[in-house]
Amino acid sequence: MTDNEKHKKLNFQKKILSYDTSNIMAKELKIEDWGEPYEVVKMAEMKITKSDQKGTKAALERIRKTGKIKNNNDETLFAALSGESIKKLLNGDWTVAANIDQLFANAIEPWKFEFKPNKDNRDLKERKYLYSPINSAGKIVPVKITVFVYKKPENGTRIYSGEIIDHEIK
């Protein structure tokens, strides 16, 4: 798949979807959305396992201290981690937390979603939902990564959370 074909494929939809459909939409993803199946299987293998809690905490702190991580599918998308982000990630799946840099690097943003109306969104320019493949119990499933893009440039772009969606990608 050429870069141009991949770019077109990532522009799934221009319409802004309802805020409460991001998990449902994850079930629409196909393995080819990230590339060739053999590439995606390799991409979905994580470097750090959830049993390595010390490594997980160290990886998150390293990301926080070194600054921003880059998304490979959007050359302009960089994100940082805050202390709150780290807490949120550690309250979820530890494999996701430990490998958030790899997952973010491989993530795609196939859809845009509206803001949740009952949340305080006044400081946010955008709330992004990105999806990345992960091998979970021998199946390739999507991880949904929530990213906050703040209105004030000095507040930047931050990864807020990451969660495994229980749906095998085929």
Secondary structure, 3 states (H helix, E strand, C coil): CCHHHHHHHHCCCCCEECHHHHHHHHCCCCHHHCCCHHHHHHHCCCCCCCCCHHHHHHHHHHHHHHCCEECCCCCCCEEECCHHHHHHHHCCCHHHHHCHHHHHHHCECCCEECCCCCCCCCCEEEEEEEEEEEEECCEEEEEEEEEEEECCHHHCEEEEEEEECCCCCC
